[in-house]
Amino acid sequence: MADLYDQATEREEHDRELAIAAARRPVPTLPDATGGCLNCGDDIAEADAAGEAIADRWCCIECQEDWTARRARKGP
């Protein structure tokens, strides 16, 4: 039967393995900003004036979430 210290060591090793695996995954890159929303094509300047633009690539949070979800389904 493992004591408290053994359990803590196992947990630490598991967490370290997860962190190493996460660090080895490639970092996704975003396409360059084009001045238009990557999802719907609307003008980013108008959205920025309204305070809704996200990272100069999407006109609103809904478009950013939709674009990200479609990209995730598409795969790497």
Contacts in CASP RR format, 6 or more apart in sequence:
PFRMAT RR
TARGET T0000
AUTHOR 0000-0000-0000
METHOD contacts of the structure
MODEL  1
MADLYDQATEREEHDRELAIAAARRPVPTLPDATGGCLNCGDDIAEADAA
GEAIADRWCCIECQEDWTARRARKGP
2 10 0 8 1.000
26 76 0 8 1.000
28 71 0 8 1.000
28 76 0 8 1.000
30 55 0 8 1.000
30 57 0 8 1.000
31 38 0 8 1.000
31 57 0 8 1.000
33 44 0 8 1.000
33 55 0 8 1.000
33 56 0 8 1.000
33 57 0 8 1.000
34 57 0 8 1.000
35 43 0 8 1.000
35 44 0 8 1.000
35 45 0 8 1.000
35 56 0 8 1.000
36 42 0 8 1.000
36 43 0 8 1.000
36 44 0 8 1.000
36 57 0 8 1.000
36 59 0 8 1.000
37 43 0 8 1.000
37 44 0 8 1.000
37 47 0 8 1.000
37 57 0 8 1.000
37 58 0 8 1.000
37 59 0 8 1.000
37 60 0 8 1.000
37 63 0 8 1.000
38 57 0 8 1.000
38 58 0 8 1.000
38 63 0 8 1.000
38 67 0 8 1.000
39 58 0 8 1.000
39 59 0 8 1.000
39 63 0 8 1.000
39 64 0 8 1.000
39 66 0 8 1.000
39 67 0 8 1.000
40 59 0 8 1.000
40 63 0 8 1.000
41 59 0 8 1.000
42 59 0 8 1.000
42 63 0 8 1.000
43 59 0 8 1.000
44 53 0 8 1.000
44 56 0 8 1.000
44 57 0 8 1.000
44 58 0 8 1.000
44 59 0 8 1.000
46 59 0 8 1.000
47 53 0 8 1.000
47 58 0 8 1.000
47 59 0 8 1.000
47 60 0 8 1.000
48 56 0 8 1.000
52 59 0 8 1.000
52 60 0 8 1.000
52 61 0 8 1.000
53 59 0 8 1.000
53 60 0 8 1.000
54 60 0 8 1.000
54 61 0 8 1.000
54 63 0 8 1.000
54 64 0 8 1.000
55 64 0 8 1.000
57 64 0 8 1.000
58 64 0 8 1.000
58 67 0 8 1.000
END
